[in-house]
């Protein structure tokens, strides 16, 4: 399975937070699955840290490498698709993740109910 972590799922994984459910945790840990982290999530984490809205120790780029996750760049097609999506969600980072999951045919690991309204495969991060 090809998984794309929503930013909160990525943070939960790295903090070993119990909010990340056992099913999602097992899927992320499964060596048969490829786990992607978007540049959009690293950007979001960096912005929230800079504004004081997030206190997460460490370096997101190092977390990707340490966990052997695959980095996912924001491509032109992703940037073009995000604004074309239905307005179920207004957060630009989440819209980018939905666009990437849609184009790349990845399962998005998220607990965001608004994201679940899109026509993409979802794995509930809280289960």
KOLGU-4560 file (N, C-alpha, C; in nm, 3 decimals, padded with zeros to 5 digits):
<recs>
<n_xx: 00.085 n_yy: -00.117 n_zz: 00.000 ca_xx: 00.000 ca_yy: 00.000 ca_zz: 00.000 c_xx: 00.090 c_yy: 00.124 c_zz: 00.000 mol: A seq: 1 type: UNK>
<n_xx: 00.046 n_yy: 00.226 n_zz: -00.070 ca_xx: 00.117 ca_yy: 00.354 ca_zz: -00.075 c_xx: 00.042 c_yy: 00.452 c_zz: 00.013 mol: A seq: 2 type: UNK>
<n_xx: 00.107 n_yy: 00.496 n_zz: 00.120 ca_xx: 00.043 ca_yy: 00.582 ca_zz: 00.219 c_xx: 00.103 c_yy: 00.722 c_zz: 00.214 mol: A seq: 3 type: UNK>
<n_xx: 00.018 n_yy: 00.822 n_zz: 00.229 ca_xx: 00.060 ca_yy: 00.960 ca_zz: 00.245 c_xx: 00.010 c_yy: 01.007 c_zz: 00.381 mol: A seq: 4 type: UNK>
<n_xx: 00.103 n_yy: 01.051 n_zz: 00.465 ca_xx: 00.065 ca_yy: 01.094 ca_zz: 00.600 c_xx: 00.017 c_yy: 01.238 c_zz: 00.600 mol: A seq: 5 type: UNK>
<n_xx: -00.100 n_yy: 01.259 n_zz: 00.659 ca_xx: -00.144 ca_yy: 01.395 ca_zz: 00.688 c_xx: -00.048 c_yy: 01.449 c_zz: 00.794 mol: A seq: 6 type: UNK>
<n_xx: -00.038 n_yy: 01.580 n_zz: 00.804 ca_xx: 00.059 ca_yy: 01.640 ca_zz: 00.896 c_xx: 00.039 c_yy: 01.592 c_zz: 01.038 mol: A seq: 7 type: UNK>
<n_xx: -00.085 n_yy: 01.586 n_zz: 01.084 ca_xx: -00.107 ca_yy: 01.543 ca_zz: 01.223 c_xx: -00.067 c_yy: 01.397 c_zz: 01.242 mol: A seq: 8 type: UNK>
<n_xx: -00.089 n_yy: 01.311 n_zz: 01.143 ca_xx: -00.048 ca_yy: 01.171 ca_zz: 01.154 c_xx: 00.104 c_yy: 01.160 c_zz: 01.160 mol: A seq: 9 type: UNK>
<n_xx: 00.172 n_yy: 01.241 n_zz: 01.082 ca_xx: 00.318 ca_yy: 01.246 ca_zz: 01.084 c_xx: 00.369 c_yy: 01.290 c_zz: 01.222 mol: A seq: 10 type: UNK>
<n_xx: 00.307 n_yy: 01.394 n_zz: 01.277 ca_xx: 00.346 ca_yy: 01.442 ca_zz: 01.410 c_xx: 00.316 c_yy: 01.337 c_zz: 01.518 mol: A seq: 11 type: UNK>
<n_xx: 00.200 n_yy: 01.273 n_zz: 01.509 ca_xx: 00.165 ca_yy: 01.170 ca_zz: 01.607 c_xx: 00.264 c_yy: 01.055 c_zz: 01.603 mol: A seq: 12 type: UNK>
<n_xx: 00.301 n_yy: 01.012 n_zz: 01.481 ca_xx: 00.396 ca_yy: 00.902 ca_zz: 01.466 c_xx: 00.528 c_yy: 00.938 c_zz: 01.534 mol: A seq: 13 type: UNK>
<n_xx: 00.578 n_yy: 01.057 n_zz: 01.508 ca_xx: 00.708 ca_yy: 01.097 ca_zz: 01.560 c_xx: 00.707 c_yy: 01.121 c_zz: 01.710 mol: A seq: 14 type: UNK>
<n_xx: 00.593 n_yy: 01.157 n_zz: 01.765 ca_xx: 00.582 ca_yy: 01.178 ca_zz: 01.909 c_xx: 00.538 c_yy: 01.051 c_zz: 01.982 mol: A seq: 15 type: UNK>
<n_xx: 00.515 n_yy: 00.944 n_zz: 01.907 ca_xx: 00.460 ca_yy: 00.820 ca_zz: 01.962 c_xx: 00.334 c_yy: 00.850 c_zz: 02.041 mol: A seq: 16 type: UNK>
<n_xx: 00.251 n_yy: 00.937 n_zz: 01.982 ca_xx: 00.128 ca_yy: 00.984 ca_zz: 02.043 c_xx: 00.020 c_yy: 00.875 c_zz: 02.032 mol: A seq: 17 type: UNK>
<n_xx: -00.050 n_yy: 00.852 n_zz: 02.144 ca_xx: -00.157 ca_yy: 00.752 ca_zz: 02.144 c_xx: -00.275 c_yy: 00.790 c_zz: 02.056 mol: A seq: 18 type: UNK>
<n_xx: -00.280 n_yy: 00.915 n_zz: 02.010 ca_xx: -00.388 ca_yy: 00.956 ca_zz: 01.919 c_xx: -00.380 c_yy: 00.879 c_zz: 01.788 mol: A seq: 19 type: UNK>
<n_xx: -00.261 n_yy: 00.833 n_zz: 01.752 ca_xx: -00.245 ca_yy: 00.751 ca_zz: 01.633 c_xx: -00.290 c_yy: 00.610 c_zz: 01.668 mol: A seq: 20 type: UNK>
<n_xx: -00.398 n_yy: 00.567 n_zz: 01.604 ca_xx: -00.459 ca_yy: 00.439 ca_zz: 01.639 c_xx: -00.377 c_yy: 00.318 c_zz: 01.597 mol: A seq: 21 type: UNK>
<n_xx: -00.411 n_yy: 00.202 n_zz: 01.652 ca_xx: -00.333 ca_yy: 00.080 ca_zz: 01.625 c_xx: -00.335 c_yy: 00.036 c_zz: 01.479 mol: A seq: 22 type: UNK>
<n_xx: -00.449 n_yy: 00.052 n_zz: 01.412 ca_xx: -00.457 ca_yy: 00.012 ca_zz: 01.271 c_xx: -00.367 c_yy: 00.101 c_zz: 01.185 mol: A seq: 23 type: UNK>
<n_xx: -00.374 n_yy: 00.232 n_zz: 01.208 ca_xx: -00.290 ca_yy: 00.325 ca_zz: 01.132 c_xx: -00.143 c_yy: 00.302 c_zz: 01.166 mol: A seq: 24 type: UNK>
<n_xx: -00.113 n_yy: 00.284 n_zz: 01.294 ca_xx: 00.025 ca_yy: 00.261 ca_zz: 01.338 c_xx: 00.082 c_yy: 00.136 c_zz: 01.271 mol: A seq: 25 type: UNK>
<n_xx: 00.002 n_yy: 00.029 n_zz: 01.265 ca_xx: 00.048 ca_yy: -00.096 ca_zz: 01.203 c_xx: 00.072 c_yy: -00.076 c_zz: 01.053 mol: A seq: 26 type: UNK>
<n_xx: -00.015 n_yy: -00.001 n_zz: 00.988 ca_xx: 00.002 ca_yy: 00.023 ca_zz: 00.843 c_xx: 00.129 c_yy: 00.103 c_zz: 00.816 mol: A seq: 27 type: UNK>
<n_xx: 00.157 n_yy: 00.203 n_zz: 00.899 ca_xx: 00.277 ca_yy: 00.284 ca_zz: 00.881 c_xx: 00.402 c_yy: 00.200 c_zz: 00.907 mol: A seq: 28 type: UNK>
<n_xx: 00.396 n_yy: 00.112 n_zz: 01.005 ca_xx: 00.511 ca_yy: 00.029 ca_zz: 01.042 c_xx: 00.533 c_yy: -00.088 c_zz: 00.947 mol: A seq: 29 type: UNK>
<n_xx: 00.432 n_yy: -00.124 n_zz: 00.871 ca_xx: 00.441 ca_yy: -00.241 ca_zz: 00.782 c_xx: 00.547 c_yy: -00.218 c_zz: 00.675 mol: A seq: 30 type: UNK>
<n_xx: 00.652 n_yy: -00.301 n_zz: 00.670 ca_xx: 00.759 ca_yy: -00.281 ca_zz: 00.572 c_xx: 00.715 c_yy: -00.303 c_zz: 00.427 mol: A seq: 31 type: UNK>
<n_xx: 00.598 n_yy: -00.363 n_zz: 00.408 ca_xx: 00.546 ca_yy: -00.381 ca_zz: 00.272 c_xx: 00.480 c_yy: -00.255 c_zz: 00.218 mol: A seq: 32 type: UNK>
<n_xx: 00.453 n_yy: -00.158 n_zz: 00.306 ca_xx: 00.393 ca_yy: -00.032 ca_zz: 00.265 c_xx: 00.500 c_yy: 00.073 c_zz: 00.244 mol: A seq: 33 type: UNK>
<n_xx: 00.475 n_yy: 00.164 n_zz: 00.150 ca_xx: 00.563 ca_yy: 00.278 ca_zz: 00.130 c_xx: 00.492 c_yy: 00.399 c_zz: 00.189 mol: A seq: 34 type: UNK>
<n_xx: 00.561 n_yy: 00.470 n_zz: 00.278 ca_xx: 00.501 ca_yy: 00.582 ca_zz: 00.349 c_xx: 00.565 c_yy: 00.712 c_zz: 00.298 mol: A seq: 35 type: UNK>
<n_xx: 00.481 n_yy: 00.802 n_zz: 00.249 ca_xx: 00.526 ca_yy: 00.930 ca_zz: 00.196 c_xx: 00.491 c_yy: 01.042 c_zz: 00.293 mol: A seq: 36 type: UNK>
<n_xx: 00.578 n_yy: 01.142 n_zz: 00.297 ca_xx: 00.551 ca_yy: 01.267 ca_zz: 00.369 c_xx: 00.571 c_yy: 01.380 c_zz: 00.270 mol: A seq: 37 type: UNK>
<n_xx: 00.470 n_yy: 01.463 n_zz: 00.257 ca_xx: 00.472 ca_yy: 01.572 ca_zz: 00.161 c_xx: 00.556 c_yy: 01.689 c_zz: 00.209 mol: A seq: 38 type: UNK>
<n_xx: 00.617 n_yy: 01.755 n_zz: 00.114 ca_xx: 00.684 ca_yy: 01.882 ca_zz: 00.143 c_xx: 00.585 c_yy: 01.980 c_zz: 00.204 mol: A seq: 39 type: UNK>
<n_xx: 00.458 n_yy: 01.968 n_zz: 00.170 ca_xx: 00.355 ca_yy: 02.056 ca_zz: 00.228 c_xx: 00.347 c_yy: 02.038 c_zz: 00.379 mol: A seq: 40 type: UNK>
<n_xx: 00.363 n_yy: 01.916 n_zz: 00.428 ca_xx: 00.358 ca_yy: 01.892 ca_zz: 00.573 c_xx: 00.479 c_yy: 01.951 c_zz: 00.642 mol: A seq: 41 type: UNK>
<n_xx: 00.596 n_yy: 01.938 n_zz: 00.582 ca_xx: 00.716 ca_yy: 01.997 ca_zz: 00.641 c_xx: 00.703 c_yy: 02.149 c_zz: 00.644 mol: A seq: 42 type: UNK>
<n_xx: 00.648 n_yy: 02.205 n_zz: 00.538 ca_xx: 00.625 ca_yy: 02.349 ca_zz: 00.531 c_xx: 00.527 c_yy: 02.392 c_zz: 00.641 mol: A seq: 43 type: UNK>
<n_xx: 00.417 n_yy: 02.318 n_zz: 00.655 ca_xx: 00.317 ca_yy: 02.350 ca_zz: 00.756 c_xx: 00.377 c_yy: 02.344 c_zz: 00.897 mol: A seq: 44 type: UNK>
<n_xx: 00.453 n_yy: 02.240 n_zz: 00.925 ca_xx: 00.517 ca_yy: 02.226 ca_zz: 01.056 c_xx: 00.611 c_yy: 02.344 c_zz: 01.081 mol: A seq: 45 type: UNK>
<n_xx: 00.690 n_yy: 02.379 n_zz: 00.982 ca_xx: 00.785 ca_yy: 02.490 ca_zz: 00.995 c_xx: 00.714 c_yy: 02.622 c_zz: 01.022 mol: A seq: 46 type: UNK>
<n_xx: 00.605 n_yy: 02.647 n_zz: 00.948 ca_xx: 00.530 ca_yy: 02.772 ca_zz: 00.969 c_xx: 00.467 c_yy: 02.777 c_zz: 01.107 mol: A seq: 47 type: UNK>
<n_xx: 00.412 n_yy: 02.667 n_zz: 01.152 ca_xx: 00.346 ca_yy: 02.665 ca_zz: 01.283 c_xx: 00.449 c_yy: 02.678 c_zz: 01.395 mol: A seq: 48 type: UNK>
<n_xx: 00.565 n_yy: 02.621 n_zz: 01.377 ca_xx: 00.672 ca_yy: 02.640 ca_zz: 01.477 c_xx: 00.713 c_yy: 02.787 c_zz: 01.482 mol: A seq: 49 type: UNK>
<n_xx: 00.734 n_yy: 02.847 n_zz: 01.367 ca_xx: 00.779 ca_yy: 02.986 ca_zz: 01.360 c_xx: 00.679 c_yy: 03.081 c_zz: 01.422 mol: A seq: 50 type: UNK>
<n_xx: 00.550 n_yy: 03.048 n_zz: 01.412 ca_xx: 00.447 ca_yy: 03.136 ca_zz: 01.468 c_xx: 00.417 c_yy: 03.105 c_zz: 01.614 mol: A seq: 51 type: UNK>
<n_xx: 00.481 n_yy: 03.002 n_zz: 01.669 ca_xx: 00.458 ca_yy: 02.964 ca_zz: 01.808 c_xx: 00.336 c_yy: 02.878 c_zz: 01.830 mol: A seq: 52 type: UNK>
<n_xx: 00.272 n_yy: 02.830 n_zz: 01.723 ca_xx: 00.151 ca_yy: 02.748 ca_zz: 01.735 c_xx: 00.180 c_yy: 02.600 c_zz: 01.753 mol: A seq: 53 type: UNK>
<n_xx: 00.308 n_yy: 02.560 n_zz: 01.735 ca_xx: 00.345 ca_yy: 02.419 ca_zz: 01.745 c_xx: 00.477 c_yy: 02.407 c_zz: 01.818 mol: A seq: 54 type: UNK>
<n_xx: 00.479 n_yy: 02.318 n_zz: 01.915 ca_xx: 00.603 ca_yy: 02.285 ca_zz: 01.984 c_xx: 00.630 c_yy: 02.137 c_zz: 01.959 mol: A seq: 55 type: UNK>
<n_xx: 00.711 n_yy: 02.109 n_zz: 01.860 ca_xx: 00.748 ca_yy: 01.972 ca_zz: 01.825 c_xx: 00.899 c_yy: 01.969 c_zz: 01.811 mol: A seq: 56 type: UNK>
<n_xx: 00.967 n_yy: 01.903 n_zz: 01.906 ca_xx: 01.113 ca_yy: 01.903 ca_zz: 01.902 c_xx: 01.166 c_yy: 01.822 c_zz: 01.785 mol: A seq: 57 type: UNK>
<n_xx: 01.281 n_yy: 01.864 n_zz: 01.735 ca_xx: 01.346 ca_yy: 01.790 ca_zz: 01.628 c_xx: 01.330 c_yy: 01.856 c_zz: 01.492 mol: A seq: 58 type: UNK>
<n_xx: 01.373 n_yy: 01.785 n_zz: 01.392 ca_xx: 01.376 ca_yy: 01.835 ca_zz: 01.256 c_xx: 01.292 c_yy: 01.744 c_zz: 01.168 mol: A seq: 59 type: UNK>
<n_xx: 01.190 n_yy: 01.798 n_zz: 01.104 ca_xx: 01.097 ca_yy: 01.717 ca_zz: 01.025 c_xx: 01.168 c_yy: 01.643 c_zz: 00.912 mol: A seq: 60 type: UNK>
<n_xx: 01.265 n_yy: 01.706 n_zz: 00.849 ca_xx: 01.340 ca_yy: 01.638 ca_zz: 00.742 c_xx: 01.416 c_yy: 01.518 c_zz: 00.798 mol: A seq: 61 type: UNK>
<n_xx: 01.471 n_yy: 01.532 n_zz: 00.917 ca_xx: 01.541 ca_yy: 01.420 ca_zz: 00.981 c_xx: 01.444 c_yy: 01.310 c_zz: 01.021 mol: A seq: 62 type: UNK>
<n_xx: 01.321 n_yy: 01.347 n_zz: 01.060 ca_xx: 01.221 ca_yy: 01.245 ca_zz: 01.094 c_xx: 01.191 c_yy: 01.158 c_zz: 00.972 mol: A seq: 63 type: UNK>
<n_xx: 01.180 n_yy: 01.222 n_zz: 00.856 ca_xx: 01.151 ca_yy: 01.148 ca_zz: 00.733 c_xx: 01.263 c_yy: 01.048 c_zz: 00.706 mol: A seq: 64 type: UNK>
<n_xx: 01.386 n_yy: 01.095 n_zz: 00.716 ca_xx: 01.501 ca_yy: 01.008 ca_zz: 00.690 c_xx: 01.511 c_yy: 00.897 c_zz: 00.794 mol: A seq: 65 type: UNK>
<n_xx: 01.500 n_yy: 00.932 n_zz: 00.921 ca_xx: 01.513 ca_yy: 00.834 ca_zz: 01.029 c_xx: 01.409 c_yy: 00.723 c_zz: 01.018 mol: A seq: 66 type: UNK>
<n_xx: 01.288 n_yy: 00.759 n_zz: 00.977 ca_xx: 01.180 ca_yy: 00.661 ca_zz: 00.965 c_xx: 01.178 c_yy: 00.589 c_zz: 00.831 mol: A seq: 67 type: UNK>
<n_xx: 01.270 n_yy: 00.628 n_zz: 00.744 ca_xx: 01.276 ca_yy: 00.571 ca_zz: 00.608 c_xx: 01.147 c_yy: 00.595 c_zz: 00.531 mol: A seq: 68 type: UNK>
<n_xx: 01.086 n_yy: 00.711 n_zz: 00.556 ca_xx: 00.971 ca_yy: 00.753 ca_zz: 00.479 c_xx: 01.022 c_yy: 00.812 c_zz: 00.348 mol: A seq: 69 type: UNK>
<n_xx: 00.935 n_yy: 00.820 n_zz: 00.251 ca_xx: 00.972 ca_yy: 00.877 ca_zz: 00.122 c_xx: 00.924 c_yy: 01.021 c_zz: 00.115 mol: A seq: 70 type: UNK>
<n_xx: 01.012 n_yy: 01.114 n_zz: 00.082 ca_xx: 00.967 ca_yy: 01.253 ca_zz: 00.067 c_xx: 00.886 c_yy: 01.269 c_zz: -00.061 mol: A seq: 71 type: UNK>
<n_xx: 00.782 n_yy: 01.350 n_zz: -00.054 ca_xx: 00.698 ca_yy: 01.377 ca_zz: -00.171 c_xx: 00.703 c_yy: 01.527 c_zz: -00.201 mol: A seq: 72 type: UNK>
<n_xx: 00.763 n_yy: 01.560 n_zz: -00.315 ca_xx: 00.774 ca_yy: 01.700 ca_zz: -00.357 c_xx: 00.638 c_yy: 01.750 c_zz: -00.407 mol: A seq: 73 type: UNK>
<n_xx: 00.621 n_yy: 01.880 n_zz: -00.404 ca_xx: 00.503 ca_yy: 01.941 ca_zz: -00.463 c_xx: 00.535 c_yy: 01.966 c_zz: -00.610 mol: A seq: 74 type: UNK>
<n_xx: 00.464 n_yy: 01.898 n_zz: -00.697 ca_xx: 00.484 ca_yy: 01.908 ca_zz: -00.842 c_xx: 00.384 c_yy: 02.006 c_zz: -00.903 mol: A seq: 75 type: UNK>
<n_xx: 00.410 n_yy: 02.046 n_zz: -01.025 ca_xx: 00.322 ca_yy: 02.140 ca_zz: -01.096 c_xx: 00.178 c_yy: 02.087 c_zz: -01.101 mol: A seq: 76 type: UNK>
<n_xx: 00.163 n_yy: 01.959 n_zz: -01.132 ca_xx: 00.029 ca_yy: 01.900 ca_zz: -01.139 c_xx: -00.044 c_yy: 01.905 c_zz: -01.006 mol: A seq: 77 type: UNK>
<n_xx: 00.029 n_yy: 01.885 n_zz: -00.897 ca_xx: -00.031 ca_yy: 01.895 ca_zz: -00.764 c_xx: -00.081 c_yy: 02.037 c_zz: -00.738 mol: A seq: 78 type: UNK>
<n_xx: 00.005 n_yy: 02.133 n_zz: -00.772 ca_xx: -00.030 ca_yy: 02.274 ca_zz: -00.750 c_xx: -00.149 c_yy: 02.316 c_zz: -00.835 mol: A seq: 79 type: UNK>
<n_xx: -00.160 n_yy: 02.260 n_zz: -00.955 ca_xx: -00.273 ca_yy: 02.293 ca_zz: -01.042 c_xx: -00.402 c_yy: 02.228 c_zz: -00.994 mol: A seq: 80 type: UNK>
<n_xx: -00.395 n_yy: 02.108 n_zz: -00.937 ca_xx: -00.514 ca_yy: 02.034 ca_zz: -00.894 c_xx: -00.573 c_yy: 02.090 c_zz: -00.765 mol: A seq: 81 type: UNK>
<n_xx: -00.491 n_yy: 02.132 n_zz: -00.671 ca_xx: -00.541 ca_yy: 02.174 ca_zz: -00.539 c_xx: -00.653 c_yy: 02.278 c_zz: -00.546 mol: A seq: 82 type: UNK>
<n_xx: -00.639 n_yy: 02.386 n_zz: -00.624 ca_xx: -00.748 ca_yy: 02.485 ca_zz: -00.627 c_xx: -00.871 c_yy: 02.438 c_zz: -00.704 mol: A seq: 83 type: UNK>
<n_xx: -00.858 n_yy: 02.331 n_zz: -00.782 ca_xx: -00.972 ca_yy: 02.279 ca_zz: -00.858 c_xx: -01.060 c_yy: 02.186 c_zz: -00.776 mol: A seq: 84 type: UNK>
<n_xx: -01.013 n_yy: 02.146 n_zz: -00.658 ca_xx: -01.089 ca_yy: 02.054 ca_zz: -00.574 c_xx: -01.217 c_yy: 02.118 c_zz: -00.522 mol: A seq: 85 type: UNK>
<n_xx: -01.320 n_yy: 02.037 n_zz: -00.494 ca_xx: -01.438 ca_yy: 02.092 ca_zz: -00.427 c_xx: -01.398 c_yy: 02.159 c_zz: -00.296 mol: A seq: 86 type: UNK>
<n_xx: -01.476 n_yy: 02.256 n_zz: -00.252 ca_xx: -01.440 ca_yy: 02.337 ca_zz: -00.135 c_xx: -01.478 c_yy: 02.271 c_zz: -00.003 mol: A seq: 87 type: UNK>
<n_xx: -01.466 n_yy: 02.139 n_zz: 00.007 ca_xx: -01.495 ca_yy: 02.071 ca_zz: 00.133 c_xx: -01.402 c_yy: 02.121 c_zz: 00.243 mol: A seq: 88 type: UNK>
<n_xx: -01.281 n_yy: 02.153 n_zz: 00.204 ca_xx: -01.178 ca_yy: 02.194 ca_zz: 00.300 c_xx: -01.115 c_yy: 02.323 c_zz: 00.249 mol: A seq: 89 type: UNK>
<n_xx: -01.088 n_yy: 02.417 n_zz: 00.340 ca_xx: -01.030 ca_yy: 02.543 ca_zz: 00.297 c_xx: -00.881 c_yy: 02.555 c_zz: 00.331 mol: A seq: 90 type: UNK>
<n_xx: -00.831 n_yy: 02.466 n_zz: 00.416 ca_xx: -00.689 ca_yy: 02.472 ca_zz: 00.454 c_xx: -00.602 c_yy: 02.437 c_zz: 00.334 mol: A seq: 91 type: UNK>
<n_xx: -00.512 n_yy: 02.526 n_zz: 00.293 ca_xx: -00.433 ca_yy: 02.502 ca_zz: 00.172 c_xx: -00.339 c_yy: 02.381 c_zz: 00.185 mol: A seq: 92 type: UNK>
<n_xx: -00.289 n_yy: 02.353 n_zz: 00.304 ca_xx: -00.201 ca_yy: 02.236 ca_zz: 00.321 c_xx: -00.281 c_yy: 02.108 c_zz: 00.302 mol: A seq: 93 type: UNK>
<n_xx: -00.399 n_yy: 02.101 n_zz: 00.361 ca_xx: -00.483 ca_yy: 01.982 ca_zz: 00.346 c_xx: -00.529 c_yy: 01.965 c_zz: 00.201 mol: A seq: 94 type: UNK>
<n_xx: -00.562 n_yy: 02.074 n_zz: 00.136 ca_xx: -00.602 ca_yy: 02.066 ca_zz: -00.005 c_xx: -00.486 c_yy: 02.014 c_zz: -00.091 mol: A seq: 95 type: UNK>
<n_xx: -00.363 n_yy: 02.053 n_zz: -00.059 ca_xx: -00.248 ca_yy: 02.002 ca_zz: -00.132 c_xx: -00.232 c_yy: 01.852 c_zz: -00.110 mol: A seq: 96 type: UNK>
<n_xx: -00.248 n_yy: 01.807 n_zz: 00.014 ca_xx: -00.236 ca_yy: 01.665 ca_zz: 00.042 c_xx: -00.342 c_yy: 01.585 c_zz: -00.032 mol: A seq: 97 type: UNK>
<n_xx: -00.463 n_yy: 01.638 n_zz: -00.038 ca_xx: -00.570 ca_yy: 01.571 ca_zz: -00.112 c_xx: -00.535 c_yy: 01.565 c_zz: -00.261 mol: A seq: 98 type: UNK>
<n_xx: -00.486 n_yy: 01.675 n_zz: -00.316 ca_xx: -00.445 ca_yy: 01.677 ca_zz: -00.457 c_xx: -00.336 c_yy: 01.574 c_zz: -00.482 mol: A seq: 99 type: UNK>
<n_xx: -00.238 n_yy: 01.568 n_zz: -00.395 ca_xx: -00.129 ca_yy: 01.472 ca_zz: -00.412 c_xx: -00.179 c_yy: 01.328 c_zz: -00.402 mol: A seq: 100 type: UNK>
<n_xx: -00.262 n_yy: 01.300 n_zz: -00.303 ca_xx: -00.316 ca_yy: 01.165 ca_zz: -00.288 c_xx: -00.399 c_yy: 01.125 c_zz: -00.409 mol: A seq: 101 type: UNK>
<n_xx: -00.475 n_yy: 01.220 n_zz: -00.461 ca_xx: -00.559 ca_yy: 01.195 ca_zz: -00.578 c_xx: -00.475 c_yy: 01.164 c_zz: -00.702 mol: A seq: 102 type: UNK>
<n_xx: -00.380 n_yy: 01.249 n_zz: -00.731 ca_xx: -00.298 ca_yy: 01.232 ca_zz: -00.851 c_xx: -00.210 c_yy: 01.109 c_zz: -00.842 mol: A seq: 103 type: UNK>
<n_xx: -00.149 n_yy: 01.087 n_zz: -00.727 ca_xx: -00.053 ca_yy: 00.976 ca_zz: -00.711 c_xx: -00.121 c_yy: 00.844 c_zz: -00.676 mol: A seq: 104 type: UNK>
<n_xx: -00.250 n_yy: 00.848 n_zz: -00.646 ca_xx: -00.327 ca_yy: 00.731 ca_zz: -00.605 c_xx: -00.272 c_yy: 00.671 c_zz: -00.475 mol: A seq: 105 type: UNK>
<n_xx: -00.249 n_yy: 00.758 n_zz: -00.376 ca_xx: -00.202 ca_yy: 00.718 ca_zz: -00.244 c_xx: -00.321 c_yy: 00.717 c_zz: -00.149 mol: A seq: 106 type: UNK>
<n_xx: -00.311 n_yy: 00.635 n_zz: -00.046 ca_xx: -00.408 ca_yy: 00.636 ca_zz: 00.063 c_xx: -00.362 c_yy: 00.740 c_zz: 00.164 mol: A seq: 107 type: UNK>
<n_xx: -00.450 n_yy: 00.836 n_zz: 00.195 ca_xx: -00.416 ca_yy: 00.943 ca_zz: 00.287 c_xx: -00.451 c_yy: 00.901 c_zz: 00.429 mol: A seq: 108 type: UNK>
<n_xx: -00.350 n_yy: 00.903 n_zz: 00.517 ca_xx: -00.369 ca_yy: 00.867 ca_zz: 00.658 c_xx: -00.404 c_yy: 00.996 c_zz: 00.732 mol: A seq: 109 type: UNK>
<n_xx: -00.530 n_yy: 01.007 n_zz: 00.773 ca_xx: -00.581 ca_yy: 01.130 ca_zz: 00.834 c_xx: -00.698 c_yy: 01.098 c_zz: 00.925 mol: A seq: 110 type: UNK>
<n_xx: -00.723 n_yy: 01.187 n_zz: 01.019 ca_xx: -00.844 ca_yy: 01.177 ca_zz: 01.100 c_xx: -00.934 c_yy: 01.298 c_zz: 01.077 mol: A seq: 111 type: UNK>
<n_xx: -00.907 n_yy: 01.370 n_zz: 00.970 ca_xx: -00.981 ca_yy: 01.492 ca_zz: 00.937 c_xx: -01.110 c_yy: 01.454 c_zz: 00.862 mol: A seq: 112 type: UNK>
<n_xx: -01.225 n_yy: 01.478 n_zz: 00.924 ca_xx: -01.353 ca_yy: 01.444 ca_zz: 00.864 c_xx: -01.380 c_yy: 01.518 c_zz: 00.734 mol: A seq: 113 type: UNK>
<n_xx: -01.329 n_yy: 01.639 n_zz: 00.721 ca_xx: -01.350 ca_yy: 01.716 ca_zz: 00.598 c_xx: -01.273 c_yy: 01.654 c_zz: 00.481 mol: A seq: 114 type: UNK>
<n_xx: -01.155 n_yy: 01.604 n_zz: 00.507 ca_xx: -01.077 ca_yy: 01.538 ca_zz: 00.401 c_xx: -01.148 c_yy: 01.411 c_zz: 00.354 mol: A seq: 115 type: UNK>
<n_xx: -01.215 n_yy: 01.343 n_zz: 00.446 ca_xx: -01.286 ca_yy: 01.220 ca_zz: 00.411 c_xx: -01.399 c_yy: 01.244 c_zz: 00.311 mol: A seq: 116 type: UNK>
<n_xx: -01.438 n_yy: 01.368 n_zz: 00.287 ca_xx: -01.544 ca_yy: 01.399 ca_zz: 00.190 c_xx: -01.494 c_yy: 01.393 c_zz: 00.046 mol: A seq: 117 type: UNK>
<n_xx: -01.362 n_yy: 01.390 n_zz: 00.027 ca_xx: -01.305 ca_yy: 01.385 ca_zz: -00.108 c_xx: -01.304 c_yy: 01.242 c_zz: -00.160 mol: A seq: 118 type: UNK>
<n_xx: -01.298 n_yy: 01.230 n_zz: -00.290 ca_xx: -01.298 ca_yy: 01.099 ca_zz: -00.357 c_xx: -01.155 c_yy: 01.045 c_zz: -00.363 mol: A seq: 119 type: UNK>
<n_xx: -01.101 n_yy: 01.013 n_zz: -00.244 ca_xx: -00.968 ca_yy: 00.952 ca_zz: -00.235 c_xx: -00.975 c_yy: 00.842 c_zz: -00.130 mol: A seq: 120 type: UNK>
<n_xx: -00.878 n_yy: 00.752 n_zz: -00.132 ca_xx: -00.871 ca_yy: 00.648 ca_zz: -00.030 c_xx: -00.818 c_yy: 00.708 c_zz: 00.100 mol: A seq: 121 type: UNK>
<n_xx: -00.884 n_yy: 00.675 n_zz: 00.210 ca_xx: -00.849 ca_yy: 00.727 ca_zz: 00.342 c_xx: -00.825 c_yy: 00.609 c_zz: 00.437 mol: A seq: 122 type: UNK>
<n_xx: -00.723 n_yy: 00.624 n_zz: 00.519 ca_xx: -00.704 ca_yy: 00.536 ca_zz: 00.634 c_xx: -00.717 c_yy: 00.626 c_zz: 00.757 mol: A seq: 123 type: UNK>
<n_xx: -00.815 n_yy: 00.598 n_zz: 00.842 ca_xx: -00.839 ca_yy: 00.683 ca_zz: 00.957 c_xx: -00.721 c_yy: 00.672 c_zz: 01.053 mol: A seq: 124 type: UNK>
<n_xx: -00.654 n_yy: 00.782 n_zz: 01.077 ca_xx: -00.535 ca_yy: 00.784 ca_zz: 01.162 c_xx: -00.567 c_yy: 00.753 c_zz: 01.307 mol: A seq: 125 type: UNK>
<n_xx: -00.691 n_yy: 00.771 n_zz: 01.347 ca_xx: -00.726 ca_yy: 00.749 ca_zz: 01.488 c_xx: -00.771 c_yy: 00.606 c_zz: 01.517 mol: A seq: 126 type: UNK>
<n_xx: -00.777 n_yy: 00.522 n_zz: 01.413 ca_xx: -00.819 ca_yy: 00.383 ca_zz: 01.436 c_xx: -00.703 c_yy: 00.289 c_zz: 01.442 mol: A seq: 127 type: UNK>
</recs>
